[in-house]
Amino acid sequence: MANEPQDDPRVYFAAERTLLAWLRTGLGLMGVGFAVARFGLFLREMQVSQPDPGAHTMGLSLWSGVALVALGVIVNVSAAMRHIQLVRQLSAGTWQPGKVSSSGVVLALVLAGIGVGMAVYLVLVR
């Protein structure tokens, strides 16, 4: 039957587009994490050139940058695993529509938590 999801190539193309969107998200997280980590290095270099040695950096940008890179890696690996699982379900005809994307919800909550933490940090550290 042509109406079955496993027979319709558009379903597989949609799954591939979803995978590519997740990969873009993971790469974006890794890029931002790298920039955040390098920005801390830039600030340290600028601090060394200043005559006032009283300012002190805590290295928070390095660790938050590394955490964002690690989160990007986790997103990419979980996207690949989810894509493989989805294609297998589509091929076997066991895919169930209407399920919530748990990985998407978890990523949204983690990023919201990071955003709140960064906002608090920016308000408290001047």
C-alpha positions as CSV (number, residue, x, y, z in Angstrom):
1,M,0.0,0.0,0.0
2,A,1.3,3.5,-0.9
3,N,-0.4,5.0,2.2
4,E,1.8,3.2,4.7
5,P,4.5,5.5,6.2
6,Q,7.2,2.9,5.5
7,D,6.4,3.1,1.7
8,D,6.4,6.9,1.5
9,P,9.8,8.4,0.9
10,R,8.6,11.8,2.1
11,V,8.4,10.4,5.7
12,Y,12.1,9.4,5.6
13,F,13.0,12.8,4.1
14,A,11.2,14.5,6.9
15,A,13.1,12.3,9.4
16,E,16.3,13.3,7.8
17,R,15.4,17.0,7.9
18,T,14.7,16.6,11.6
19,L,18.1,15.0,12.1
20,L,19.8,17.8,10.2
21,A,18.0,20.4,12.3
22,W,19.2,18.7,15.5
23,L,22.7,18.5,14.1
24,R,22.6,22.3,13.4
25,T,21.5,22.9,16.9
26,G,24.4,20.7,18.3
27,L,26.9,22.5,16.1
28,G,25.5,25.9,17.1
29,L,25.9,24.9,20.8
30,M,29.5,23.8,20.2
31,G,30.3,27.0,18.3
32,V,28.9,29.2,21.0
33,G,30.6,27.2,23.7
34,F,33.9,27.6,21.9
35,A,33.4,31.3,21.6
36,V,32.5,31.6,25.2
37,A,35.5,29.7,26.3
38,R,37.9,31.7,24.1
39,F,36.3,35.0,25.3
40,G,37.5,34.1,28.8
41,L,41.0,33.7,27.4
42,F,40.7,37.0,25.7
43,L,39.6,38.7,28.9
44,R,42.6,37.1,30.8
45,E,45.0,38.4,28.1
46,M,43.4,41.9,28.4
47,Q,43.7,41.8,32.2
48,V,47.5,41.0,32.0
49,S,48.0,44.1,29.8
50,Q,46.2,46.3,32.4
51,P,48.2,48.1,35.0
52,D,45.7,47.4,37.7
53,P,46.2,43.8,38.8
54,G,43.3,43.9,41.3
55,A,40.8,42.5,38.8
56,H,40.4,38.8,39.1
57,T,38.7,36.3,36.6
58,M,37.2,33.1,37.9
59,G,37.4,31.1,34.7
60,L,33.7,30.8,34.6
61,S,33.6,31.4,30.9
62,L,36.0,28.5,30.2
63,W,33.9,26.1,32.1
64,S,30.6,27.3,30.8
65,G,32.1,27.2,27.3
66,V,33.2,23.6,27.8
67,A,29.8,22.7,29.2
68,L,28.1,24.2,26.1
69,V,30.5,22.2,23.8
70,A,29.8,19.1,25.7
71,L,26.0,19.8,25.5
72,G,26.4,20.2,21.7
73,V,28.2,16.8,21.5
74,I,25.4,15.2,23.6
75,V,22.7,16.7,21.3
76,N,24.5,15.4,18.2
77,V,24.9,11.9,19.6
78,S,21.4,11.7,20.9
79,A,20.1,13.0,17.5
80,A,21.9,10.3,15.7
81,M,20.6,7.6,18.0
82,R,17.0,8.9,17.8
83,H,17.2,9.1,14.0
84,I,18.3,5.5,13.8
85,Q,15.5,4.4,16.2
86,L,12.9,6.4,14.2
87,V,14.0,5.0,10.9
88,R,13.8,1.4,12.3
89,Q,10.4,2.1,13.7
90,L,9.2,3.5,10.3
91,S,10.6,0.5,8.4
92,A,9.0,-1.9,10.8
93,G,5.7,0.0,10.8
94,T,5.7,0.4,14.6
95,W,6.0,4.2,14.7
96,Q,3.3,5.9,16.8
97,P,2.3,9.5,15.9
98,G,1.7,12.1,18.6
99,K,4.6,11.3,20.9
100,V,6.3,14.2,22.6
101,S,9.9,14.8,21.7
102,S,11.5,14.1,25.1
103,S,15.0,15.0,23.9
104,G,13.6,18.4,22.6
105,V,11.9,19.1,25.9
106,V,15.0,18.2,27.9
107,L,17.2,20.4,25.7
108,A,14.8,23.3,26.0
109,L,14.8,23.0,29.8
110,V,18.6,22.7,30.0
111,L,19.1,25.7,27.8
112,A,16.5,27.6,29.8
113,G,18.4,26.8,33.0
114,I,21.7,27.9,31.5
115,G,20.0,31.1,30.3
116,V,18.7,31.8,33.8
117,G,22.1,31.1,35.3
118,M,23.8,33.4,32.8
119,A,21.3,36.2,33.5
120,V,21.8,35.9,37.2
121,Y,25.6,35.9,36.7
122,L,25.4,39.0,34.5
123,V,23.3,40.8,37.1
124,L,25.4,39.8,40.1
125,V,28.9,40.2,38.6
126,R,29.6,43.7,37.4
